[in-house]
């Protein structure tokens, strides 16, 4: 009985080692396929950059589609940009949306998605996208500034003030955000506040026409 027990233990150990070996081998990449595939992808990206520099966006798109993988964030993001550059806004939005789905917290994909949305005049979608960005990164200056600009254009000065004030607090000596914030204050009838900000703008750009015009309206 002792001999049989030893035999059973040896068989059990052998089976365990066999399964461990199989598991180990399954994690070893198939070098030939992986390296070749990765090289093809890198070459496609390289060629797409070269064609983009020549403004051959259609060619750049075609190169990348030869290695397209719908689960690749990088390829979808890149195709979103190239389709936008080529003027194919619907296709661009679709690729950016795939990238956003693959990496939901990606700000770059969301900012990219804004380009085709704005190009076709879908401003409600643009606002929704910026709101998503600000839920992830409430202090994002670009999203806050653009939201302020959109609401200023819509003459919703109270909403514009909320976003622009945040940018100005983060970047007190940035001209673009300050001058738009000053005009927003002026439109809201906050003349004293507007005057202070217009003066600050003139410290940045002493001969600025917009700031001098706005300052004159506060008197």
C-alpha positions as CSV (number, residue, x, y, z in Angstrom):
1,X,0.0,0.0,0.0
2,X,2.9,2.3,0.7
3,X,4.3,1.8,-2.8
4,X,0.9,2.5,-4.4
5,X,0.5,5.7,-2.3
6,X,3.9,6.9,-3.4
7,X,2.9,6.2,-7.1
8,X,-0.3,8.1,-6.7
9,X,1.6,11.0,-5.2
10,X,4.1,11.0,-8.1
11,X,1.3,11.0,-10.6
12,X,-0.4,13.8,-8.8
13,X,2.8,15.9,-8.7
14,X,3.4,15.1,-12.4
15,X,-0.1,16.2,-13.4
16,X,0.3,19.4,-11.3
17,X,3.6,20.2,-13.0
18,X,2.1,19.5,-16.4
19,X,-0.7,22.0,-15.9
20,X,1.7,24.6,-14.5
21,X,3.9,24.2,-17.5
22,X,0.9,24.6,-19.8
23,X,-0.2,27.7,-18.0
24,X,3.3,29.1,-18.2
25,X,3.5,28.5,-21.9
26,X,0.2,30.1,-22.5
27,X,1.6,33.4,-21.2
28,X,4.6,33.3,-23.4
29,X,3.9,35.6,-26.4
30,X,4.2,34.1,-29.8
31,X,7.2,36.2,-30.7
32,X,7.0,36.0,-34.4
33,X,3.4,37.0,-34.7
34,X,3.5,39.7,-32.0
35,X,6.6,41.4,-33.2
36,X,5.5,41.4,-36.9
37,X,2.1,42.7,-36.0
38,X,3.5,45.4,-33.8
39,X,6.0,46.4,-36.5
40,X,3.2,46.7,-39.0
41,X,1.2,48.9,-36.7
42,X,4.2,51.2,-36.0
43,X,5.0,51.4,-39.7
44,X,1.4,52.4,-40.4
45,X,1.6,55.1,-37.8
46,X,4.9,56.3,-39.1
47,X,3.6,56.5,-42.7
48,X,0.4,58.2,-41.5
49,X,2.4,61.0,-39.9
50,X,4.5,61.4,-43.0
51,X,1.4,61.7,-45.2
52,X,-0.3,64.1,-42.7
53,X,2.7,66.4,-43.0
54,X,2.0,66.5,-46.8
55,X,-1.7,67.2,-46.0
56,X,-2.6,63.8,-47.6
57,X,-5.2,63.0,-45.0
58,X,-7.0,60.4,-47.2
59,X,-3.7,58.6,-47.7
60,X,-2.9,58.7,-44.0
61,X,-6.4,57.3,-43.2
62,X,-5.9,54.5,-45.8
63,X,-2.6,53.5,-44.3
64,X,-4.0,53.1,-40.8
65,X,-7.1,51.2,-41.9
66,X,-4.8,48.4,-43.1
67,X,-4.0,47.6,-39.5
68,X,-7.3,48.7,-38.0
69,X,-8.4,47.1,-34.7
70,X,-11.7,48.3,-33.3
71,X,-10.3,47.6,-29.8
72,X,-7.3,49.8,-30.2
73,X,-7.7,53.1,-28.5
74,X,-4.7,54.6,-30.2
75,X,-5.8,53.7,-33.8
76,X,-9.3,55.0,-33.2
77,X,-8.1,58.2,-31.7
78,X,-5.7,58.8,-34.6
79,X,-8.3,58.0,-37.2
80,X,-10.7,60.4,-35.5
81,X,-8.2,63.2,-35.9
82,X,-7.3,62.3,-39.5
83,X,-11.0,62.0,-40.5
84,X,-11.6,65.4,-39.0
85,X,-8.6,66.9,-40.9
86,X,-10.0,65.4,-44.1
87,X,-13.4,67.0,-43.5
88,X,-15.2,63.7,-42.8
89,X,-16.9,64.9,-39.6
90,X,-19.4,62.1,-39.2
91,X,-16.6,59.4,-39.5
92,X,-14.4,61.5,-37.2
93,X,-17.0,61.6,-34.5
94,X,-17.6,57.8,-34.8
95,X,-13.9,57.0,-34.3
96,X,-13.5,59.5,-31.4
97,X,-16.6,58.0,-29.8
98,X,-15.1,54.5,-30.0
99,X,-11.9,55.9,-28.4
100,X,-14.0,57.4,-25.6
101,X,-15.8,54.1,-25.1
102,X,-12.6,52.2,-24.8
103,X,-11.1,54.7,-22.3
104,X,-14.0,56.5,-20.6
105,X,-11.7,58.8,-18.6
106,X,-9.6,60.0,-21.5
107,X,-9.8,63.7,-21.8
108,X,-7.9,63.8,-25.1
109,X,-10.5,61.7,-26.8
110,X,-13.3,63.9,-25.4
111,X,-11.5,67.1,-26.6
112,X,-11.0,65.4,-29.9
113,X,-14.8,64.5,-30.1
114,X,-15.5,68.2,-29.8
115,X,-13.9,69.1,-33.1
116,X,-16.3,67.3,-35.4
117,X,-19.2,68.1,-33.2
118,X,-18.5,71.8,-33.4
119,X,-17.7,71.5,-37.2
120,X,-21.3,70.4,-37.9
121,X,-22.7,72.9,-35.5
122,X,-23.8,70.4,-32.8
123,X,-23.2,72.8,-29.9
124,X,-25.5,70.9,-27.5
125,X,-23.2,67.9,-28.0
126,X,-20.2,70.1,-27.5
127,X,-21.5,71.4,-24.2
128,X,-22.4,67.9,-23.1
129,X,-18.8,66.8,-23.8
130,X,-17.3,69.7,-22.0
131,X,-19.5,68.9,-19.0
132,X,-18.2,65.3,-19.0
133,X,-14.7,66.6,-19.1
134,X,-15.4,68.9,-16.1
135,X,-16.9,66.1,-14.1
136,X,-13.6,64.3,-14.4
137,X,-11.4,67.4,-14.1
138,X,-13.4,70.3,-12.6
139,X,-10.4,72.7,-12.8
140,X,-9.6,72.0,-16.5
141,X,-8.9,75.5,-17.8
142,X,-9.5,74.8,-21.5
143,X,-12.9,73.2,-20.9
144,X,-13.9,76.0,-18.6
145,X,-12.7,78.7,-21.0
146,X,-14.6,77.2,-23.9
147,X,-17.8,76.8,-21.9
148,X,-17.5,80.4,-20.9
149,X,-17.0,81.4,-24.6
150,X,-20.0,79.4,-25.7
151,X,-22.3,80.9,-23.1
152,X,-21.0,84.4,-23.9
153,X,-21.8,83.8,-27.5
154,X,-25.3,82.8,-26.5
155,X,-25.6,85.9,-24.4
156,X,-26.0,83.8,-21.2
157,X,-23.6,86.0,-19.3
158,X,-24.4,84.6,-15.9
159,X,-23.4,81.1,-17.0
160,X,-20.3,82.5,-18.8
161,X,-19.2,84.3,-15.6
162,X,-19.2,81.1,-13.6
163,X,-16.8,79.3,-16.0
164,X,-14.6,82.3,-16.8
165,X,-14.1,83.3,-13.2
166,X,-12.6,79.9,-12.5
167,X,-10.1,80.3,-15.3
168,X,-9.1,83.8,-14.2
169,X,-8.6,82.6,-10.6
170,X,-6.3,79.8,-11.9
171,X,-4.5,82.0,-14.5
172,X,-4.8,85.6,-13.2
173,X,-2.4,87.0,-15.9
174,X,-3.8,85.2,-18.9
175,X,-5.1,87.8,-21.5
176,X,-7.7,85.8,-23.4
177,X,-9.6,84.7,-20.3
178,X,-9.3,88.0,-18.6
179,X,-10.6,90.1,-21.5
180,X,-13.6,87.8,-22.0
181,X,-14.3,87.8,-18.3
182,X,-14.1,91.6,-18.3
183,X,-16.6,91.9,-21.2
184,X,-18.9,89.4,-19.4
185,X,-18.8,91.6,-16.2
186,X,-19.6,94.6,-18.4
187,X,-22.6,92.8,-20.0
188,X,-23.8,91.9,-16.5
189,X,-23.6,95.6,-15.5
190,X,-20.8,95.0,-13.0
191,X,-18.9,98.1,-14.1
192,X,-16.5,98.3,-11.2
193,X,-15.4,94.7,-11.5
194,X,-15.2,95.0,-15.3
195,X,-13.0,98.1,-15.0
196,X,-10.5,96.4,-12.7
197,X,-10.2,93.4,-15.1
198,X,-9.9,95.6,-18.2
199,X,-7.1,97.5,-16.4
200,X,-5.4,94.2,-15.8
201,X,-5.7,93.4,-19.5
202,X,-4.0,96.6,-20.4
203,X,-1.1,95.7,-18.1
204,X,-0.7,92.6,-20.3
205,X,-1.3,94.4,-23.6
206,X,-1.0,98.2,-23.1
207,X,-2.3,99.1,-26.6
208,X,-5.1,96.5,-26.7
209,X,-8.1,97.9,-28.6
210,X,-10.7,95.6,-27.0
211,X,-9.6,96.3,-23.5
212,X,-9.5,100.1,-24.1
213,X,-12.9,100.0,-25.7
214,X,-14.4,98.0,-22.8
215,X,-12.7,100.2,-20.2
216,X,-14.2,103.3,-21.8
217,X,-17.7,101.8,-21.5
218,X,-17.3,101.3,-17.7
219,X,-17.0,105.1,-17.2
